[in-house]
């Protein structure tokens, strides 16, 4: 079962290893046009951006370093990396979605490999990693 969202806003809920969770403002980029633009031309981002579907990203023409989290189809974090501007990230084979945020933010949220996330809102209502 594939997840399909529409461009818009919602909330990203990060399930931390200690059992607590954190809720973050989320911008969803699901259309080709929105995914292509991503965070280009921005000096900052409020919360996190979800690119879906996506298995890799680049930071060409970006103004800031970003954290990138690769998610599998169940919305589990495969890997988290910080990318400086002008870099090409290698695609992850199992990745279906990518989260982007300001550099350093994901560690503070507890978003690490193995963590689960849940998307609330957007065009499709609540979508969780449980499948």
C-alpha positions in Angstrom: 0.0 0.0 0.0 1.6 3.3 -1.1 1.2 6.5 0.7 0.1 9.5 -1.4 0.0 13.1 -0.1 -0.9 16.4 -1.7 1.2 19.5 -1.4 0.3 21.3 1.8 0.9 21.6 5.5 0.5 19.3 8.5 2.3 18.0 11.5 5.2 15.5 11.8 5.2 13.5 15.1 8.5 12.0 16.0 8.4 8.9 18.3 11.5 9.2 20.5 13.4 6.2 21.8 12.4 7.1 25.4 8.7 6.8 24.6 8.0 10.5 24.3 7.1 12.3 21.1 7.6 15.7 19.6 5.2 17.4 17.2 6.7 19.7 14.4 5.2 21.9 11.7 5.4 20.0 8.4 5.4 21.2 4.8 4.5 18.5 2.3 6.0 18.5 -1.2 4.3 15.7 -3.1 4.0 17.2 -6.6 6.9 17.2 -9.1 7.1 20.9 -9.0 7.1 21.2 -5.2 9.7 18.4 -4.8 11.9 20.0 -7.4 11.8 23.4 -5.6 12.1 21.9 -2.1 14.0 24.4 0.1 15.7 26.2 -2.7 15.9 30.0 -2.2 15.1 29.8 1.5 17.3 31.1 4.3 15.5 29.0 6.9 12.7 26.5 7.4 10.0 26.5 10.1 9.9 22.8 11.1 10.5 20.2 8.5 9.7 19.5 4.8 8.6 16.0 3.5 9.5 15.1 -0.1 7.4 12.2 -1.3 8.1 10.2 -3.2 11.8 10.6 -3.0 14.9 8.5 -2.5 17.6 11.1 -2.6 18.3 14.9 -2.6 20.8 17.5 -3.6 21.8 20.9 -2.1 22.8 22.7 -5.3 21.8 26.4 -5.2 20.8 26.1 -1.5 21.7 28.8 0.9 22.0 26.7 4.0 23.2 23.3 5.3 20.4 20.9 6.0 19.7 17.7 7.8 18.3 14.9 5.6 16.4 11.9 6.9 15.6 9.0 4.6 12.3 7.1 5.4 11.2 3.7 4.3 7.6 2.9 3.3 6.6 2.4 6.9 7.9 5.8 7.9 10.9 4.5 9.8 14.1 6.5 9.6 16.8 4.6 7.5 19.6 7.2 7.8 20.1 10.9 8.8 22.8 13.0 7.3 23.8 16.7 7.3 24.5 18.1 3.9 26.4 21.4 3.1 25.2 23.5 0.1 26.4 22.2 -3.3 26.3 18.5 -2.5 24.7 15.5 -4.1 23.3 12.9 -1.7 23.4 9.3 -2.9 19.9 7.7 -3.2 18.9 5.1 -0.6 17.5 2.0 -2.1 14.8 1.4 0.5 13.9 5.1 0.8 10.4 6.2 -0.2 10.3 9.6 1.5 12.8 12.2 2.6 12.6 14.8 5.4 14.6 18.1 5.2 15.3 20.5 8.0 17.9 23.0 9.1 21.2 21.5 10.0 21.4 20.2 13.6 17.6 20.3 14.1 16.9 16.5 13.7 19.3 15.5 16.5 17.5 17.8 18.9 14.2 16.2 18.0 15.5 12.7 18.5 15.2 11.9 14.8 17.8 9.1 14.4 18.1 5.9 12.4 15.4 3.5 13.6 13.0 6.1 14.9 9.4 6.2 13.6 7.4 9.2 12.5 3.8 9.9 11.8 2.3 12.5 9.5 -0.9 14.2 10.6 -2.9 16.5 8.3 -2.0 17.1 4.7 -4.6 16.0 2.2 -4.8 12.4 3.3 -5.5 12.8 7.0 -3.4 10.7 9.5 -0.8 8.4 8.0 1.3 6.4 10.4 4.3 4.1 10.1 2.3 1.1 11.4 1.4 -1.2 8.5 
